[in-house]
């Protein structure tokens, strides 16, 4: 069985770039899964770090559309 890979992506006001970032990460993970290099249980975890834009809403939408994505919502900016 292949190893499980979690990619943790800190996010602060990333609403505009998250669609492209998620597209690229999804393609990479799906390619690695198809090649048998990582487990199909691998995921991308977006950590919303108190964003003031619609970053969290974007993360929620990504999660609804694709099981590869999940998120954690921090109520205030805690830094990296």
VOGU-3710 file (C-alpha; in Angstrom, 3 decimals, decimal comma):
1> xxxxxxxxxx> 0,000/0,000/0,000  1,254/3,483/-0,873  1,884/6,116/1,795  -0,739/8,720/2,633  0,334/12,270/1,806  -1,243/15,337/3,397  -0,327/18,709/1,932  -0,980/21,517/4,414  -1,481/24,916/2,815  -1,609/27,987/5,074
11> xxxxxxxxxx> -4,008/30,591/3,668  -4,370/34,273/4,458  -6,544/36,310/2,092  -6,076/33,817/-0,748  -9,565/34,043/-2,256  -8,303/35,101/-5,686  -5,621/32,427/-6,078  -7,213/29,408/-4,387  -9,075/28,198/-7,495  -5,815/27,954/-9,462
21> xxxxxxxxxx> -3,808/26,611/-6,515  -6,384/23,900/-5,893  -6,520/23,005/-9,599  -2,762/22,463/-9,697  -2,653/20,536/-6,413  -5,552/18,328/-7,482  -3,835/17,478/-10,765  -0,593/16,647/-8,947  -2,270/14,435/-6,353  -4,406/12,633/-8,903
31> xxxxxxxxxx> -1,308/11,994/-11,030  0,613/10,582/-8,078  -2,362/8,429/-7,108  -2,765/7,104/-10,643  0,932/6,191/-10,694  0,531/4,339/-7,387  3,031/6,589/-5,638  0,634/7,796/-2,927  -2,524/6,446/-1,352  -5,945/7,480/-2,585
41> xxxxxxxxxx> -6,555/8,569/1,010  -4,122/11,481/0,500  -5,539/14,985/0,897  -4,902/18,729/0,757  -5,653/20,594/3,985  -6,161/24,339/3,605  -5,711/26,259/6,870  -7,528/29,576/6,811  -5,494/31,831/9,090  -8,045/34,506/9,966
51> xxxxxxxxxx> -8,518/35,803/6,419  -10,622/38,916/5,963  -11,765/38,050/2,455  -13,819/35,042/1,273  -10,998/32,521/1,642  -12,960/30,306/4,019  -16,027/30,284/1,781  -13,764/29,295/-1,117  -12,262/26,441/0,923  -15,764/25,236/1,851
61> xxxxxxxxxx> -16,769/25,248/-1,829  -13,635/23,326/-2,805  -14,427/20,710/-0,161  -18,021/20,339/-1,387  -16,787/19,836/-4,958  -13,854/17,508/-4,305  -13,144/15,084/-1,461  -9,394/15,678/-1,859  -9,790/19,057/-0,162  -10,556/19,860/3,443
71> xxxxxxxxxx> -10,005/22,846/5,672  -9,455/24,244/9,129  -10,769/27,716/9,926  -8,823/29,734/12,518  -10,757/32,680/13,921  -7,784/35,000/13,941  -4,408/35,268/12,268  -1,888/33,122/14,093  0,946/33,298/11,524  2,803/30,349/10,024
//
